[in-house]
Amino acid sequence: MSAVVVLAIVAWFVRAALASHFVDGRVVRQYLFSPLILKGARNTVLVAILSQVVGVILGVIFAVMRLTKNPVLKAVSGFYIWFFRGTPVLLQLFFWFNGVPSVFKHLTIALPFTHVVLYSTPMTTFMTPFMAAFLGLALNEGAYMAEIVRAGIMSVDEGQVEAASALGMTSGATTRRIVLPQAMRVIIPPTGNEFISMLKTSSLASTITYVELLRAAGDIYSTNLQPVPLLVDAAIWYLAMTTVASIGQHYLERHYARGQAREMTPGFLRRLTGNLALRGKR
Amino acid sequence: MVLAESVQKWFGRNEVLRGIDLRVEPGEVSVIIGPSGSGKSTFLRCINHLEKISGGRLSVDGELVGYRQQGDRIYELKDKEVARKRSEIGMVFQRFNLFGHMTALENIIEAPRHVLGRDRATAIERGRALLERVGLGDRADAYPAHLSGGQQQRVAIARALAMDPKLMLFDEPTSALDPELVGDVLEVMKTLAGDGMTMVVVTHEMGFAREVGDQLVFIDEGVVVERGTPRDVIASPQHARTQAFLSKVL
């Protein structure tokens, strides 16, 4: 009964939308594969993947630092997480793009304690919209990943570390070969969520003139004055990206679940892809 | 092989080991018994430096554990050097501690490959032989979660043996097992003792102590209360505390 009511409401909305010519399908099709939208989609994928990868690396480093006994490393890691998790990512993007070049006019890399300059460039040349988006998103992501990785590492039984130590493995080898692979089981699902979220959060980079998907759509509709079809185009691409990302997450999870007593049940995606395959055959 | 001289261990303000003296000769099986909280497991863990001793001297095969002596000063060893020494001492834990993401065989070849640097084929060949030896030749590709407790513990013993240790430490190896699985594990340990392995075993299995032990050590409240041949200690314990303990476990 409740299903009927819900379906009725949905049908009513769809009918109203169609009747009002809410979306002009022709415009949607016209721009879906237009060069600017494709460029935006490529840039979204590029900055999201790069930021996520660097975020994961930073996360592992800061999580391990936070779990060491060294009080300095612990404090540095704690401060990093506190700062980058505690301020809006949009603020951080503005900081890199507007703040940094306003204070540091040149980026100069020199050998420490000498005057030998290896590389020097005006900051505005270095801090492109892409660079600012990448730095902002990656450093912000690193703080979240550090907490996710830390939770993963702590989920591994202390006995695993003892057994590895007793076999003569160094603490570095123990972390790399014993602890992290087992922590992955706990780390992967939230990391998948983080990446899906990253694909969408990267749209904030549109505010610092980085031409990613949303900015590309905005640039087009600011001239053709057709916001709805272009937002629909962007939405379609975002959905395509996040769908691919969730499928990838599913396979990663399955890989790292090996050795578990509880076999993974075929999840929502498996059933979804199973259905699609069936439909394709007909 | 093992020489402990007034070994002390503090956890914060709590003195767990209050001067343990013990000597284990090469090829000898020493069985340590005692009530829970007596410090027997802590002492065992000091032997391979999983716990740092707070006082006294502890040496394995003539070398200090976790430290090196230069003149009359003692320096703590670096992580790498401690690891190298530990690789010569096998340890079997109460809770098995097999690596959950690796199969039985992968568990066994992990340290030979990445600590001793043996090549894969050699490590696998030896690993399979060891699995055969503990009666699990057919379970090489099983993950720990799919093995019974007794099977896991036998894999853990094979994993320790793969490093060709000169000394094996057993920390209550059968305490976490269902009663019907204890026998298989003890059988493997008996064979090992028969082959001349030097072993220090913390256990409650008095039958094993009587049958296999060369030395029975009773520890209570952080000190060695009594030691001797298992037969003597079990048949005629000299101390009241030993008598009281034995009357409960026998």
Interface residues (C-beta under 8 A of the other chain):
Chain A: D157 G159 Q160 E162 A163 A164 S165 A166 L167 G168 M169 T170 S171 A173 R177 I178 P181 Q182 Y256 R258 G259 Q260 A261
Chain B: N48 L50 D79 K80 A83 R84 K85 R86 S87 E88 I89 G90 M91 F93 R95 N97 L98 F99 G100 H101 M102 T103 E110 A111 H114 V115 Y143 P144 A145 H146 A156 R159 A160 M163
